[in-house]
Amino acid sequence: MNRRNQRLTLPIILCLVASGGLSSCSNERHTPAAAPETVGNVSVIVAQTATAPDWLEAVGTVRAAHTSQVASQMMSDIVEIRAHEGDRVQSGQVLAVLNDAQPRSGTDQATAALNVAEKEVSAADSDFALAEATLKRYQQLYEKKSVSPQEFDEIKGRYQSAEARRDMARAGQAQANAGLMQARTSLGYTRIHAPFAGLVTEKKADAGTLASPGMPMFTIEDTRSYRLEVAVDESDLRLVHVGQTSPVTIDALGNVPLFGKVVQIVPAADPASRSFLVKVALPADGRLRSGLFGRARFPRGERPTLLVPRTSLVERGQLQGVYVLDANQIAGLRYVTIGKSAGEQIEVGLQGGEKLVAVAGDRDLSGKRIAIQP
């Protein structure tokens, strides 16, 4: 075979091999895909749009309606602390005791001074009574010209002097009495009392330290009345008014809403956030405490939404989804964004008209054909 024939033969052989290869490939059998498993007796619903209440949600902090910073009114050493954080106290209960040596000494001195003043008043009253009787007698004698004008004037001068001494003694008694009252008040300052019944939420002093006037020693809150204080943007303030009922949710108490009442709208806005402080009175609940996080809602009107039953939700770790059926009734798990709830219905991000499994349970329905329950 010459070179020319070799050049012609090689491509022909390659073509035949390729042809045989293609022929063999075309003769291979394709295995049909397995039919999806069918799950029967499944309740299916059609997602439909509806209208739902539209709410303004404002977040804030629970605070006691009445809170007191109990402070010392004098400078003295703290001898004893009788209340601590978490203690429930009654109105007037002693919370702490200060050193009373100095005010007690002042009380003793004031008592002694009052005793002296009272004796001086008694003596001055006696002198005045005698001078008054003498003046009356000399008045009669003077009218009968039995005494000279000089003698009468002398008796009259004694009367006036006795009257002045009596008035001075009484003024001294009043001053001594005021001094005793002040000393007793100072002595009373050595006992720190609860201004009302409530809960001690903070203790800021310890025995052995020095208390000074105005120094807070305890924080007490009235547990009978709490408020949720929320910030409302200036553009939304028109939705809120005093006396309005507001659904409130306190995270620490669960998802059960409380119903509060707007009792105050602080008229000045926060210049930094351009928001107004709104105070919502909460119903009595022994679980409430200052500092809890809460949400208050105020109605805006209505908005279009799509609600599905909670039973249709499937949880996968931190994600939630629903089983959506395609045109062939094959279920596929679609993760959705959860919105606000309305009773047993919850808002999800679906399109109206889509079919989904109503009660998902713990079953894995992905890729399975759903036989719709009649």
C-alpha positions as CSV (number, residue, x, y, z in Angstrom):
1,M,0.0,0.0,0.0
2,N,1.4,3.3,-1.0
3,R,1.3,6.4,1.1
4,R,-1.7,7.8,-0.7
5,N,-3.8,4.8,0.2
6,Q,-2.7,4.9,3.8
7,R,-3.9,8.5,4.0
8,L,-7.3,7.5,2.7
9,T,-7.7,4.3,4.8
10,L,-7.1,5.8,8.2
11,P,-10.0,8.3,8.2
12,I,-12.3,5.6,7.0
13,I,-11.4,3.4,9.9
14,L,-11.8,6.2,12.4
15,C,-15.2,6.9,10.9
16,L,-16.3,3.3,11.2
17,V,-15.1,3.1,14.7
18,A,-16.9,6.3,15.6
19,S,-20.0,5.0,13.8
20,G,-20.0,1.8,15.7
21,G,-19.5,3.7,18.9
22,L,-22.4,5.9,18.2
23,S,-24.5,2.9,17.2
24,S,-23.8,1.1,20.4
25,C,-24.6,4.2,22.5
26,S,-27.9,4.7,20.7
27,N,-28.8,1.1,21.4
28,E,-28.4,1.5,25.2
29,R,-31.7,1.3,27.3
30,H,-32.7,4.3,29.5
31,T,-34.0,3.3,33.0
32,P,-37.2,5.3,33.7
33,A,-37.2,7.4,36.9
34,A,-39.1,5.9,39.8
35,A,-42.5,7.3,40.4
36,P,-42.8,9.6,43.5
37,E,-44.2,8.0,46.6
38,T,-47.8,8.9,47.2
39,V,-49.0,10.0,50.6
40,G,-52.7,9.9,51.1
41,N,-55.3,11.4,53.4
42,V,-53.5,14.8,53.6
43,S,-55.5,17.9,54.2
44,V,-54.6,20.6,51.7
45,I,-55.6,24.3,51.7
46,V,-55.3,27.1,49.2
47,A,-53.4,30.2,50.3
48,Q,-55.7,33.1,50.0
49,T,-55.0,36.8,50.6
50,A,-57.1,38.6,53.2
51,T,-57.0,41.8,55.2
52,A,-55.5,41.9,58.6
53,P,-55.2,44.7,61.2
54,D,-52.2,46.8,60.7
55,W,-50.4,47.7,63.9
56,L,-47.8,50.2,65.0
57,E,-45.5,48.3,67.3
58,A,-43.4,50.3,69.8
59,V,-40.9,48.8,72.1
60,G,-39.9,49.9,75.6
61,T,-39.2,49.0,79.2
62,V,-41.4,48.2,82.2
63,R,-41.1,50.6,85.1
64,A,-42.9,51.0,88.4
65,A,-45.5,53.8,88.5
66,H,-44.1,54.9,91.8
67,T,-40.4,54.6,92.7
68,S,-38.5,56.2,95.6
69,Q,-34.8,56.8,96.1
70,V,-34.7,56.6,99.9
71,A,-31.9,58.9,101.2
72,S,-30.3,60.0,104.4
73,Q,-31.2,63.4,105.8
74,M,-28.2,63.8,108.1
75,M,-24.5,62.9,108.3
76,S,-23.8,60.0,110.5
77,D,-22.3,56.5,110.6
78,I,-24.5,53.7,109.4
79,V,-24.9,51.3,112.3
80,E,-27.3,48.7,110.9
81,I,-28.9,47.7,107.5
82,R,-32.2,46.0,108.0
83,A,-33.4,45.6,104.3
84,H,-31.8,44.1,101.2
85,E,-32.6,43.7,97.5
86,G,-35.7,41.6,97.0
87,D,-37.2,42.3,100.4
88,R,-40.8,43.4,100.6
89,V,-41.3,46.2,103.1
90,Q,-44.2,47.9,104.6
91,S,-44.9,51.7,104.8
92,G,-42.9,53.1,107.7
93,Q,-40.7,50.1,108.2
94,V,-37.1,50.8,109.4
95,L,-34.6,50.1,106.6
96,A,-31.4,51.3,108.3
97,V,-30.2,52.7,111.6
98,L,-27.7,55.6,111.9
99,N,-25.5,56.5,114.9
100,D,-27.8,58.5,117.2
101,A,-25.3,59.6,119.9
102,Q,-25.1,63.3,118.8
103,P,-28.8,63.9,118.1
104,R,-29.8,62.0,121.3
105,S,-27.5,64.4,123.2
106,G,-29.0,67.3,121.5
107,T,-32.5,66.0,122.5
108,D,-31.4,65.8,126.1
109,Q,-30.1,69.3,126.1
110,A,-33.2,70.7,124.4
111,T,-35.4,68.9,127.0
112,A,-33.4,70.5,129.8
113,A,-33.6,73.9,128.2
114,L,-37.4,73.5,127.9
115,N,-37.7,72.6,131.6
116,V,-35.8,75.7,132.6
117,A,-38.0,77.9,130.3
118,E,-41.1,76.4,131.7
119,K,-40.0,77.3,135.3
120,E,-39.2,80.8,134.2
121,V,-42.6,81.1,132.7
122,S,-44.2,79.9,135.9
123,A,-42.2,82.5,137.9
124,A,-43.0,85.3,135.5
125,D,-46.7,84.4,135.5
126,S,-46.7,84.6,139.3
127,D,-44.9,88.0,139.3
128,F,-47.3,89.3,136.7
129,A,-50.4,88.1,138.6
130,L,-49.1,89.9,141.7
131,A,-48.3,93.1,139.8
132,E,-51.7,93.0,138.1
133,A,-53.5,92.7,141.4
134,T,-51.5,95.5,143.0
135,L,-52.2,97.8,140.0
136,K,-55.9,97.2,140.4
137,R,-55.8,98.0,144.0
138,Y,-53.8,101.2,143.5
139,Q,-56.1,102.1,140.7
140,Q,-59.0,102.3,143.1
141,L,-56.9,104.1,145.7
142,Y,-55.7,106.6,143.1
143,E,-59.3,107.3,142.0
144,K,-60.1,108.0,145.7
145,K,-57.0,110.2,145.9
146,S,-55.6,108.0,148.6
147,V,-52.2,107.6,146.9
148,S,-50.2,110.2,145.1
149,P,-49.7,110.1,141.3
150,Q,-46.1,109.2,141.8
151,E,-46.9,106.1,143.8
152,F,-49.5,105.1,141.3
153,D,-47.0,105.5,138.4
154,E,-44.4,103.4,140.3
155,I,-46.9,100.5,140.7
156,K,-47.9,100.9,137.1
157,G,-44.3,100.6,136.0
158,R,-43.8,97.5,138.0
159,Y,-46.9,96.0,136.3
160,Q,-45.5,96.7,132.9
161,S,-42.1,95.3,133.8
162,A,-43.7,92.1,135.1
163,E,-45.8,91.8,131.9
164,A,-42.7,92.2,129.7
165,R,-40.8,89.5,131.7
166,R,-43.8,87.2,131.3
167,D,-43.9,87.7,127.6
168,M,-40.1,87.1,127.3
169,A,-40.4,84.0,129.4
170,R,-43.2,82.7,127.2
171,A,-41.1,83.4,124.1
172,G,-38.2,81.6,125.6
173,Q,-40.5,78.6,126.3
174,A,-41.7,78.6,122.7
175,Q,-38.1,78.8,121.5
176,A,-37.0,75.9,123.8
177,N,-40.0,73.9,122.6
178,A,-39.1,74.4,119.0
179,G,-35.5,73.4,119.8
180,L,-36.7,70.2,121.4
181,M,-38.9,69.4,118.3
182,Q,-35.9,70.0,116.0
183,A,-33.7,67.8,118.2
184,R,-36.4,65.1,118.1
185,T,-36.6,65.4,114.3
186,S,-32.9,65.0,114.0
187,L,-33.1,62.0,116.3
188,G,-35.8,60.6,114.0
189,Y,-33.5,61.0,111.0
190,T,-31.3,58.2,112.5
191,R,-34.0,55.8,111.4
192,I,-34.4,55.4,107.7
193,H,-38.0,54.5,106.9
194,A,-39.8,53.1,103.9
195,P,-42.0,55.8,102.4
196,F,-44.6,53.2,101.2
197,A,-45.1,49.5,100.9
198,G,-43.1,47.9,98.1
199,L,-40.1,46.0,96.9
200,V,-36.5,46.9,97.6
201,T,-34.8,46.8,94.2
202,E,-31.5,48.3,95.2
203,K,-29.4,48.7,98.3
204,K,-26.7,51.3,97.9
205,A,-25.1,51.5,101.4
206,D,-23.5,49.2,104.0
207,A,-23.1,49.2,107.7
208,G,-19.9,51.0,108.8
209,T,-20.0,53.6,106.1
210,L,-20.8,57.3,106.4
211,A,-24.2,58.5,105.3
212,S,-24.6,62.1,104.2
213,P,-27.7,64.3,103.5
214,G,-29.2,63.4,100.1
215,M,-27.2,60.2,99.7
216,P,-29.5,57.5,98.3
217,M,-29.4,54.3,100.4
218,F,-32.3,52.3,98.9
219,T,-34.5,52.1,95.9
220,I,-38.1,51.0,96.5
221,E,-40.8,50.5,93.9
222,D,-44.5,50.1,94.4
223,T,-45.3,46.6,93.0
224,R,-49.0,47.4,92.8
225,S,-48.7,49.5,89.7
226,Y,-46.4,49.2,86.6
227,R,-46.2,51.0,83.3
228,L,-44.6,50.2,79.9
229,E,-42.8,53.2,78.7
230,V,-42.3,53.1,74.9
231,A,-40.9,55.5,72.3
232,V,-43.2,56.5,69.5
233,D,-41.8,58.3,66.4
234,E,-43.1,61.8,65.9
235,S,-44.7,60.7,62.5
236,D,-46.8,58.1,64.3
237,L,-47.8,60.1,67.3
238,R,-51.2,60.8,65.7
239,L,-52.1,57.1,66.2
240,V,-51.8,57.4,70.0
241,H,-54.0,59.2,72.5
242,V,-54.5,59.2,76.3
243,G,-57.1,56.7,77.4
244,Q,-56.5,54.4,74.4
245,T,-56.4,50.6,75.1
246,S,-53.2,49.0,73.8
247,P,-52.3,45.2,73.5
248,V,-49.0,44.7,75.3
249,T,-46.6,41.8,75.1
250,I,-43.9,41.3,77.8
251,D,-41.4,38.8,76.5
252,A,-40.6,37.4,79.9
253,L,-44.2,36.6,80.5
254,G,-44.8,34.7,77.3
255,N,-46.9,35.5,74.2
256,V,-50.1,36.1,76.1
257,P,-51.0,39.7,75.5
258,L,-51.9,42.1,78.3
259,F,-54.2,45.0,77.7
260,G,-52.8,48.3,78.9
261,K,-54.1,51.8,78.8
262,V,-52.3,54.9,77.7
263,V,-52.1,57.2,80.7
264,Q,-49.5,59.8,79.6
265,I,-47.8,61.2,76.5
266,V,-44.8,63.2,77.5
267,P,-45.3,66.4,75.5
268,A,-41.6,67.0,74.7
269,A,-39.9,65.0,72.0
270,D,-36.4,63.5,72.4
271,P,-34.3,65.8,70.2
272,A,-31.9,62.9,69.3
273,S,-34.5,60.3,68.2
274,R,-37.4,62.6,67.4
275,S,-39.7,60.3,69.4
276,F,-42.2,60.9,72.2
277,L,-42.3,58.9,75.4
278,V,-45.7,57.1,75.9
279,K,-46.6,55.5,79.2
280,V,-49.0,52.6,79.1
281,A,-50.5,51.5,82.5
282,L,-50.4,47.7,82.8
283,P,-52.9,45.4,84.6
284,A,-51.9,44.0,88.0
285,D,-49.6,40.9,87.6
286,G,-47.3,39.7,90.3
287,R,-44.7,38.7,87.7
288,L,-44.1,42.2,86.5
289,R,-40.7,43.9,87.4
290,S,-39.0,47.0,86.4
291,G,-36.6,46.6,83.5
292,L,-38.5,44.0,81.6
293,F,-38.7,44.4,77.8
294,G,-42.1,44.9,76.3
295,R,-44.0,45.8,73.1
296,A,-47.1,47.9,72.8
297,R,-49.3,48.0,69.7
298,F,-51.5,50.8,68.3
299,P,-53.9,50.3,65.4
300,R,-53.1,51.8,62.0
301,G,-56.0,50.3,60.0
302,E,-56.0,47.3,57.8
303,R,-53.6,45.9,55.2
304,P,-53.5,43.0,52.7
305,T,-51.8,39.8,53.9
306,L,-51.7,36.0,53.6
307,L,-52.5,33.9,56.6
308,V,-52.0,30.2,57.1
309,P,-52.7,28.0,60.1
310,R,-49.8,27.4,62.5
311,T,-50.2,23.7,61.9
312,S,-48.9,24.1,58.4
313,L,-45.5,25.3,59.6
314,V,-42.4,23.0,59.5
315,E,-39.4,23.8,61.6
316,R,-35.9,22.9,60.4
317,G,-33.4,24.2,63.0
318,Q,-33.8,28.0,63.1
319,L,-35.8,28.0,59.8
320,Q,-39.5,27.6,59.2
321,G,-41.3,26.5,56.1
322,V,-44.4,25.0,54.5
323,Y,-45.0,22.2,52.1
324,V,-46.2,23.7,48.8
325,L,-47.7,21.6,46.0
326,D,-46.8,22.0,42.4
327,A,-49.1,21.3,39.4
328,N,-48.5,17.6,39.8
329,Q,-49.4,17.6,43.5
330,I,-45.7,17.0,44.4
331,A,-44.9,18.6,47.8
332,G,-41.8,20.7,48.2
333,L,-40.6,22.4,51.4
334,R,-40.4,26.1,50.9
335,Y,-38.8,28.2,53.6
336,V,-40.8,31.3,54.4
337,T,-40.5,34.5,56.4
338,I,-42.9,34.5,59.4
339,G,-44.8,37.7,60.1
340,K,-47.4,38.7,62.7
341,S,-49.9,36.2,64.1
342,A,-53.6,36.5,64.5
343,G,-54.9,33.8,66.9
344,E,-54.1,30.4,65.3
345,Q,-53.3,32.0,62.0
346,I,-49.9,33.4,61.1
347,E,-48.6,35.6,58.3
348,V,-46.2,34.1,55.7
349,G,-44.6,35.1,52.5
350,L,-46.5,33.1,49.9
351,Q,-48.5,33.9,46.8
352,G,-52.3,33.7,46.8
353,G,-53.7,30.6,45.2
354,E,-50.8,28.3,46.1
355,K,-51.7,24.9,47.6
356,L,-50.0,23.8,50.8
357,V,-50.3,21.0,53.4
358,A,-52.6,22.2,56.2
359,V,-51.2,19.9,58.9
360,A,-47.5,19.2,58.4
361,G,-46.7,17.4,61.6
362,D,-43.4,15.6,61.8
363,R,-43.7,13.9,58.4
364,D,-41.1,14.4,55.6
365,L,-43.3,15.1,52.6
366,S,-40.6,16.6,50.3
367,G,-40.8,15.1,46.8
368,K,-43.9,13.1,47.5
369,R,-47.1,13.1,45.7
370,I,-50.0,14.2,47.9
371,A,-53.3,12.5,47.6
372,I,-55.6,15.3,48.7
373,Q,-58.1,14.4,51.4
374,P,-61.6,14.9,50.0
